[in-house]
Amino acid sequence: MSPIEINVVCFFSCLLFVHTSSIMEKPNEIYKKLSTDEVIRLGGERFIQSRSSTSMSISTHAYMDSFSGLSDQQLKDVQLIEIFLLSSEKLTQQQFEKSSNLLDWCDELSSSLGNPIQRVVYYFSKALRAKIDKEARRMGLFTGPTMDHVFDMEGTIMSTTSTRSLISIYQKLPFYQAGRFSGVAALMDQLSRSKRVHVIDLSIRHGIQILILMQSLASQHGFRIKHLRVTAVGTGFEEKIKQTGDRLKSFAESMYLSFSFSIVIVEDMLDFNKDLLKLDPREALGVYSAYGLYSLIAQQDRLESLMKVIKSTKPRVMVVCEVAANLNSPNFVNRLIEALFHFGAVFDALEECMDREDENRGVTESMYLGEAIRSIVATEGAERAIRHVSIDVWRKFFARFGMREIGLGMSTLYQAKLVAGKFSCGSSCTFDMDGKSIVIGWKGTPIECLSAWKFA
């Protein structure tokens, strides 16, 4: 076996060593319903068995009973994952034709309208095909029409077409609502009982978190806030952000809440500075960022400049919510497998919480999730727009700016569980503490991580 091939097999073996027992707990249960996570792991087992040899010290006997009791469809889904992994392996070995032929097989078995495994493989197959195209061109093996296209995540989120769909997804998926409500709870822990509150939002988008904040501030027992000010910071989409501000103003009026909204748009984050925020010393200042930092990971100078400005404002708290997965590895195999598990869990949640025919689900999967998968799998270097890192990476980065992690209290965790419990599918949400941060997951797979910080 080549070093790359051993890398693929060993990486999956490490994952299976930890998680196989959970799949095999009920070997005698007929047609147990499997999550996408479990199907992916079983597909990984089949892949390992097919690629292992006596020259490798990888034991597969522990996996043999894992396939008993599976339905015909479950076996087909496991096979689909195995075929996709085999195609990925051929790509890493630069056997592009064999990889492409295996993807043809994936295309026959997968579907954008099928079950979660069929859907997730459908989009990963498209992404891998784009990767093959790029690699073959780089090596001068193919000179046909290019498959290149630029993906603008923020533009997709803010587009009129996706706005309704993304709001629908937020309303249907419990972990997204749990994250926003608990994020606001973390803000309230530091800003409540303040007469004047100013929140700098680094990712205002549709403003759902501000609606929740307004309700929380207005419902404080025996206390009435004098004024709430929100400043939205960004590098574009000013007209869309203005529309968000107008909706927030209307909502504030309906609650008889004194409210003002301002926008700070800079062409380059290096141009962002404290003076643009027009700070008022009478205000209790907080910073909120939900998926607002990852896009700057590839632009370290911009990210560092932003954090220096935030530090200079001396906020009482900075609340950060980011994807709880390491999808920024320079190693293609590691990045691919991590992404497969992460997006597999998201597609699993969509299946359990929404109808397959739901138009908003289809739009979100194709315009948002499918394009994100393509960015992670098919692109490298500056072209890769989607980069997510673990909370440990963020901790090391924030430490450079004297940031101290605040322990999220039991009230915040309770709030997250309370919100998830209101959904019929909420029991599949999982909540774990990673140090002082809350990790919100789906059937045990981490989806997003919520943390709160103070500057020294």
C-alpha positions in Angstrom: 0.0 0.0 0.0 1.1 3.5 -0.7 1.6 6.0 2.3 -1.5 7.9 1.2 -3.6 4.7 1.1 -2.4 3.7 4.6 -3.3 7.2 5.7 -6.9 6.8 4.6 -7.3 3.4 6.2 -5.5 4.3 9.5 -7.5 7.5 9.8 -10.8 5.6 9.6 -9.5 2.8 11.8 -8.8 5.3 14.6 -12.4 6.7 14.4 -13.9 3.2 14.4 -11.8 2.0 17.4 -13.5 4.7 19.5 -17.0 4.4 18.1 -17.7 0.8 17.0 -19.0 -0.4 20.3 -22.0 2.1 20.1 -23.0 0.6 16.8 -22.8 -3.0 18.1 -24.7 -2.6 21.4 -27.8 -4.3 20.0 -26.6 -6.9 17.5 -29.8 -8.9 17.8 -32.1 -6.0 17.1 -33.6 -6.5 13.7 -33.5 -3.5 11.4 -32.4 -1.0 14.0 -32.7 2.5 12.7 -29.2 3.8 12.0 -28.1 7.4 12.0 -26.0 8.7 9.2 -23.0 8.7 11.6 -23.5 4.9 12.1 -23.9 4.2 8.4 -20.8 6.2 7.6 -18.8 4.2 10.2 -20.1 0.9 8.9 -19.2 2.0 5.4 -15.7 2.8 6.8 -15.5 -0.7 8.2 -16.3 -2.2 4.8 -13.7 0.1 3.2 -11.0 -1.0 5.8 -11.8 -4.6 5.3 -11.6 -4.4 1.5 -8.2 -2.5 1.7 -6.6 -4.3 4.6 -3.9 -6.9 4.0 -1.8 -9.3 6.2 1.0 -6.8 6.0 -0.9 -4.3 8.0 -1.5 -4.5 11.8 -5.2 -3.6 11.5 -7.6 -6.0 13.1 -11.0 -6.3 11.4 -12.5 -9.3 13.3 -14.2 -6.9 15.7 -16.2 -5.4 12.9 -17.5 -8.6 11.3 -20.8 -8.7 13.3 -21.6 -5.1 12.6 -23.4 -5.8 9.4 -25.9 -8.4 10.8 -29.5 -7.3 11.1 -29.3 -4.6 8.5 -32.1 -4.0 6.0 -31.5 -4.1 2.3 -31.6 -0.3 2.1 -29.2 0.0 5.0 -26.8 -2.4 3.3 -27.1 -0.3 0.1 -26.3 2.9 2.1 -23.3 1.2 3.7 -22.1 0.1 0.2 -22.6 3.7 -1.1 -20.3 5.1 1.6 -17.7 2.4 0.8 -17.8 3.2 -2.9 -17.3 6.9 -2.2 -14.4 6.2 0.1 -12.8 3.9 -2.5 -13.2 6.8 -5.0 -11.6 9.2 -2.6 -8.7 6.8 -2.2 -8.1 6.5 -5.9 -8.1 10.3 -6.1 -5.3 10.5 -3.5 -3.4 8.0 -5.6 -3.9 10.2 -8.7 -5.8 7.4 -10.4 -8.4 9.9 -11.7 -10.1 7.7 -14.2 -10.8 4.9 -11.6 -11.9 7.5 -9.1 -14.3 9.0 -11.7 -15.7 5.6 -12.6 -16.5 4.9 -9.0 -18.2 8.3 -8.7 -20.4 7.2 -11.7 -21.5 4.4 -9.5 -22.1 6.8 -6.6 -24.2 8.9 -8.9 -26.4 5.9 -9.7 -27.0 5.1 -6.1 -27.3 8.6 -4.6 -29.9 11.3 -5.1 -30.6 14.9 -4.0 -34.1 13.7 -3.1 -33.3 10.5 -1.3 -32.6 9.5 2.3 -29.9 11.4 4.2 -27.0 9.1 3.1 -28.0 9.3 -0.5 -28.3 13.1 -0.2 -25.0 13.7 1.5 -23.1 11.4 -0.9 -24.8 13.1 -3.8 -23.2 16.4 -2.8 -19.8 14.9 -1.7 -19.7 13.1 -5.1 -20.1 16.3 -7.0 -17.4 17.9 -4.8 -15.0 15.0 -5.4 -15.6 15.2 -9.1 -14.7 18.9 -9.0 -11.5 18.0 -7.1 -10.6 15.4 -9.8 -11.0 18.1 -12.4 -8.8 20.5 -10.6 -6.1 17.9 -9.9 -6.1 16.6 -13.5 -5.7 20.1 -14.8 -2.9 20.9 -12.4 -1.0 17.9 -13.7 -1.8 18.8 -17.3 -3.9 15.7 -17.9 -7.1 17.5 -18.8 -7.7 20.7 -20.8 -11.4 20.6 -21.4 -14.0 23.2 -20.1 -13.3 24.2 -16.6 -15.6 23.4 -13.6 -14.4 26.3 -11.6 -16.8 28.7 -9.9 -16.4 31.1 -6.9 -18.6 30.4 -3.9 -19.7 33.4 -1.8 -21.1 32.0 1.4 -22.2 35.3 2.9 -23.8 36.3 -0.4 -25.7 33.0 -0.4 -26.9 33.5 3.1 -28.0 37.1 2.4 -29.7 36.4 -0.9 -33.4 36.8 -1.3 -33.7 33.2 -2.5 -32.1 31.6 0.5 -33.4 34.0 3.2 -36.8 32.3 3.5 -35.2 28.8 3.4 -32.6 29.5 6.0 -35.2 31.0 8.4 -37.3 27.9 7.9 -34.3 25.7 8.7 -33.7 27.8 11.8 -37.3 27.2 12.9 -37.2 23.5 12.3 -33.7 22.4 13.5 -33.5 22.5 17.3 -29.7 22.8 17.6 -29.7 26.1 15.7 -32.4 27.6 17.9 -30.7 26.2 21.1 -27.5 27.9 20.0 -29.1 31.3 19.4 -31.1 31.3 22.6 -28.2 30.1 24.8 -25.9 32.7 23.1 -28.3 35.5 24.0 -28.5 34.0 27.6 -24.7 34.3 27.8 -25.0 38.0 26.7 -27.7 38.6 29.3 -25.6 37.1 32.1 -23.2 40.1 31.6 -25.5 42.8 30.3 -28.7 42.4 32.2 -29.9 45.1 34.6 -28.0 47.7 32.6 -30.0 50.8 31.7 -28.2 51.2 28.3 -27.0 48.3 26.3 -24.9 48.3 23.1 -24.3 45.1 21.2 -21.8 45.0 18.3 -22.9 42.1 16.0 -20.2 40.8 13.7 -22.7 38.6 11.8 -26.1 40.3 11.9 -27.5 38.6 8.8 -31.3 38.2 9.4 -31.1 39.5 13.0 -32.8 36.5 14.7 -30.5 36.7 17.7 -31.3 40.4 18.2 -35.1 39.6 18.3 -34.3 37.1 21.0 -32.2 39.7 22.9 -35.0 42.3 22.7 -37.5 39.9 24.2 -35.0 39.0 27.0 -34.3 42.6 27.8 -37.9 43.6 27.7 -39.0 40.8 30.0 -36.6 41.5 32.9 -38.8 41.3 36.0 -39.0 44.6 37.8 -36.5 46.4 35.5 -37.0 48.4 32.4 -34.1 49.1 30.0 -33.7 52.7 28.8 -32.2 52.0 25.4 -30.8 49.2 23.3 -28.3 50.0 20.5 -27.1 47.5 17.9 -24.2 48.1 15.6 -23.9 45.7 12.7 -20.3 45.3 11.3 -19.5 43.9 7.9 -17.7 44.2 4.6 -20.7 44.2 2.3 -24.5 43.7 1.8 -25.3 47.1 3.3 -28.8 47.2 1.7 -29.7 43.7 3.1 -28.4 44.7 6.5 -30.5 47.9 6.3 -33.6 45.7 5.7 -32.7 43.7 8.7 -32.4 46.9 10.7 -35.8 48.0 9.6 -37.4 44.8 10.7 -35.7 45.0 14.1 -36.9 48.6 14.5 -40.5 47.5 13.8 -40.2 44.7 16.3 -38.8 47.0 18.9 -41.7 49.5 18.4 -44.2 46.7 18.9 -42.5 46.0 22.3 -42.3 49.6 23.2 -38.5 49.2 23.4 -36.2 52.2 22.8 -33.9 51.0 20.1 -31.4 52.3 17.5 -29.6 50.5 14.8 -26.4 51.5 13.0 -24.3 49.9 10.3 -20.5 49.9 9.9 -19.5 48.7 6.5 -15.8 48.6 5.5 -14.5 47.4 2.2 -11.5 45.8 4.0 -11.5 44.6 7.6 -8.1 46.3 7.9 -10.0 49.6 7.7 -12.2 48.8 10.7 -11.4 50.9 13.7 -12.8 51.9 17.1 -13.9 55.4 16.1 -16.4 54.0 13.6 -18.4 52.5 16.5 -19.2 55.8 18.2 -19.0 54.3 21.7 -20.9 55.8 24.6 -19.3 55.3 28.1 -22.8 55.1 29.6 -23.6 51.9 27.6 -22.9 48.3 28.8 -21.0 46.9 25.7 -21.2 43.3 24.5 -20.0 41.7 21.3 -21.8 38.9 19.5 -20.5 36.7 16.7 -22.3 33.6 15.4 -20.4 32.2 12.5 -18.8 35.6 12.1 -15.1 34.7 12.4 -14.4 31.6 10.4 -14.4 33.4 7.1 -11.4 35.4 8.2 -9.3 32.3 9.1 -7.6 32.4 5.8 -6.9 36.1 6.2 -5.0 36.2 9.5 -4.0 39.8 9.3 -7.7 40.8 8.9 -8.8 38.5 11.8 -6.0 39.9 14.1 -6.9 43.4 13.2 -10.5 42.8 14.0 -9.7 41.3 17.3 -7.4 44.2 18.2 -10.2 46.7 17.6 -12.7 44.6 19.6 -10.2 44.4 22.5 -9.8 48.2 22.4 -13.5 48.7 23.0 -13.3 46.9 26.3 -16.6 45.0 26.1 -18.0 43.3 29.1 -18.4 40.0 27.2 -17.8 38.6 23.7 -20.0 35.6 22.8 -18.8 33.4 20.0 -20.6 30.6 18.2 -18.7 28.6 15.6 -18.9 25.2 13.9 -17.6 22.5 16.3 -15.5 20.6 13.7 -12.0 20.8 12.3 -12.6 21.4 8.6 -9.4 23.3 8.0 -6.8 20.6 7.9 -4.2 20.9 5.2 -4.4 17.2 4.8 -7.1 16.4 2.3 -8.1 13.0 3.7 -8.5 14.3 7.2 -10.6 17.2 6.0 -12.7 15.0 3.8 -13.6 12.5 6.6 -14.3 15.1 9.2 -16.6 16.9 6.7 -18.4 13.7 5.9 -19.3 13.1 9.5 -20.2 16.7 10.2 -22.5 17.2 7.2 -23.8 13.7 7.6 -25.2 14.7 11.0 -26.7 17.9 9.5 -28.4 15.9 6.8 -29.6 13.4 9.4 -31.2 16.3 11.3 -32.9 17.6 8.2 -34.4 14.2 7.6 -35.7 13.8 11.1 -37.0 17.4 11.5 -38.3 18.2 7.9 -40.2 16.5 5.1 -38.2 15.3 2.2 -40.4 17.3 -0.2 -39.9 20.5 1.8 -38.8 23.2 -0.8 -36.8 25.1 1.9 -34.9 22.0 2.7 -34.0 21.4 -0.9 -32.9 25.0 -1.4 -30.7 24.9 1.8 -29.1 21.6 0.9 -28.2 22.7 -2.7 -27.4 26.4 -2.2 -25.8 26.3 1.2 -24.7 22.8 2.3 -23.8 21.5 -1.1 -21.7 24.6 -1.9 -20.0 24.4 1.5 -19.1 20.8 0.9 -17.7 21.7 -2.5 -15.5 24.4 -1.0 -14.1 22.1 1.7 -13.5 19.1 -0.5 -12.6 20.6 -3.9 -10.6 23.7 -3.2 -7.2 24.5 -1.7 -5.3 27.6 -0.6 -6.9 31.0 -0.9 -9.7 29.6 -3.0 -11.1 27.6 -0.1 -13.8 29.9 1.4 -15.1 27.5 4.1 -12.7 26.9 7.0 -13.8 25.8 10.4 -11.6 25.0 13.4 -12.1 23.4 16.8 -12.7 25.3 20.0 -9.1 24.4 21.1 -7.8 26.3 18.1 -9.9 29.3 18.9 -8.7 29.2 22.5 -5.1 29.4 21.5 -5.9 32.3 19.1 -8.0 34.3 21.6 -5.3 33.9 24.3 -3.0 36.1 22.1 -5.4 39.0 22.8 -5.6 38.4 26.6 -9.0 36.9 26.3 -10.2 34.8 29.3 -12.9 32.2 28.8 -16.0 32.7 31.0 -17.7 29.6 32.3 -21.2 29.4 30.8 -23.5 28.9 33.7 -26.1 26.1 34.2 -28.7 28.7 33.3 -27.3 28.9 29.8 -27.1 25.1 29.5 -30.6 24.8 30.9 -31.8 27.4 28.3 -30.3 25.4 25.4 -31.9 22.1 26.6 -35.3 23.9 27.2 -35.4 25.2 23.7 -34.4 21.8 22.1 -37.1 20.1 24.3 -39.8 22.0 22.6 -39.1 20.2 19.3 -40.6 16.8 18.5 -37.1 15.9 17.2 -35.3 17.7 20.1 -34.4 14.5 21.9 -31.7 13.9 19.3 -29.9 17.1 20.4 -26.9 16.5 22.7 -25.3 19.0 25.0 -21.8 18.6 26.4 -19.3 20.8 28.1 -15.9 21.3 26.6 -14.1 23.1 29.3 -16.2 26.2 29.9 -17.9 26.0 26.5 -21.1 24.3 25.4 -21.0 21.9 22.5 -24.4 21.4 20.9 -24.6 18.2 18.8 -26.9 15.9 16.9 -27.0 12.3 18.1 -23.5 12.8 19.6 -21.9 14.4 16.6 -20.8 18.0 17.5 -22.5 20.7 15.4 -21.6 24.0 17.0 -19.7 25.3 20.0 -20.8 28.3 22.1 -18.3 30.2 24.2 -18.1 33.5 26.1 -15.0 35.6 26.7 -13.7 38.6 28.6 -10.6 40.7 27.8 -7.9 41.1 30.5 
